[in-house]
Amino acid sequence: MLVTGDDWLAQSELVEVMINGTKLFPATMDATIEPGTGYYKVNWKADEIKPEMAKIKVSKKTKDQLGALCIGNILEDLDKITPHETPLNWLKTI
């Protein structure tokens, strides 16, 4: 990736992340943005998470590569965990 002649790490524009139609602004959400890669992490408390937040759209205006990873970590006592269906789906559009 780094030998293609483009300066991939010089990109300063972050990807646009929309959760249920609401755009995230990581600079105002106490997120630490990693220079050069655009990596950032946003945390929510359990009472802030709603089922509607499962609809996530990631887009980028520049022509360089895009990588996105959404991880949900939920801490719970093992005896309270039961199997269930999830509304999380992935849809790739070009």
N, C-alpha and C positions, 0 to 999 in steps of 0.2 A: 504494500500500500504506500509506503513512504518513498519508494523508488520510481514512482510514476512521473516525476518531474513537477508535480504540484506540491505546494506547501500546505499539506493537510492540517498541520497544527497551527497555522496562522489564521484559521477561520475563527471569527469572534462571535458570529451569530449563533444563538442557541436554537435548538429545535423548538417548535411551537407545540405545546401539550395542552389539549383541551379535555377536561373531565366533565362529562355530561353537558357539553356546550359552553363551559366556563373556562376561559384561558387562565393557565397558571402563570404567575409572575414570580419566578424563584428568587429574584433579588429582593422582593418585599416579603418573602415567606421564611426568612431566617435560614435559607438554604446556602450552603457553601458551594460556589461554582468553581470547578477546576479549570484553571487557565489552559488554553490550547486545545483541550479535548471537548469542552462544553459539558462535561459530566457534572450533574448535580443530583442531590437527594433531598426529597421533601418528606417530612414525617407528619403524621396526623395522630391525634389521640383517639382512643377507641370510641368515645362518644361523638367524635367529629365525622366518623366514617358512616356513610349512608349507602344503601344498595344502588342508588343512581350513579354512584361514583365508579361503577364497573364499566361504564361506557367511556373509553379513553381513545382519543385521536391524536396521533403524532405526525407532524409534517415539518418539512424544511424547505425553504425557498431557494437555497443555493444548490449547485449541482454536485457538490461533493457527497461522499457516502454518509449514510445515516444509520445509526445503531440505536436501538431503544430497548430498554429492559424495565419491566414493571414487576416489582416483587411485593407480595403482601405477606408480612410476618405478623402472626397473631399469637400472642402468648396466652395459654390457657392450661389449667390443670388437666393432666391426661385422662382422668376418670370422667371429665365432662365432655370429652370430644366424641362425637358420633358421626357416622358417614352421612353425607347429604349431597344434593345436586348443587351446582354453582352456576350463576348467570354469566360467568366470564367466558367470552368467546373472542376469537381472533379473526379479523377480517382484513385482508390485504387488498388494497386498491392501488392501481397504477395510473 
